[in-house]
Amino acid sequence: MTKEELIELLEKRGYKPYPPHVHGEGVIWAGALRLPEGSPECETNEHKISWHVRVWDFDMHDQYGRSFQSVDLEICGELHKQWYTLKAYGIDWKDVNSTVFWDAEYSLLKAWEAIAGVGKR
């Protein structure tokens, strides 16, 4: 999958791009997608919560000439006065259009919901 195809796929799934100045070194695209309606809200950040995605493409500049093309997916927010970052990383570009990526989205959402439920005991 090319970089352009990957970005097009993420945008079709609803991810909105961040401005390039927030990408960071090695990140060629970054964006966010709001969690489904009814998901637990962040206690700050205007209560909005999203999946955040970063697309990586960088060379390691090591003796093996390795390069990495991967995607990171995370949910970051505050619940019960504690900040959390839930993350799946190292997802291969080719797996973004497969159950590997969809399962990561689902698993992170379920983990976020579980943390939110802990405070309701």
CORSULUR-V926806 format. One record per pair of residues at least 24 apart in sequence whose ideal C-beta (glycine too) atoms are under 8 Angstrom apart, sorted by the first residue. I is the first residue (numbers start at 1). GAP is how many residues later the second one is. If there is no record, write none. Layout:
I;GAP
I;GAP
This chain:
1;92
1;93
1;95
1;96
3;25
3;26
3;52
3;54
6;49
6;65
6;87
6;90
7;48
9;87
9;88
10;43
10;45
10;86
15;36
15;38
23;31
24;30
25;33
26;30
26;31
26;32
27;27
27;28
27;29
28;27
28;28
28;29
29;25
29;26
30;24
30;25
35;40
35;74
35;77
36;73
39;70
39;73
39;74
40;39
40;72
40;73
40;75
40;76
41;36
42;35
42;36
42;37
43;34
43;35
43;36
43;37
43;38
44;33
44;34
45;32
45;33
49;26
49;28
49;63
50;25
51;24
51;54
51;57
51;58
52;24
55;38
69;24
71;24
71;25
71;30
73;28
73;31
73;32
73;35
74;34
75;33
75;34
75;36
75;37
77;35
79;33
79;36
79;37
79;40
80;35
80;38
80;39
84;28
84;31
86;25
86;26
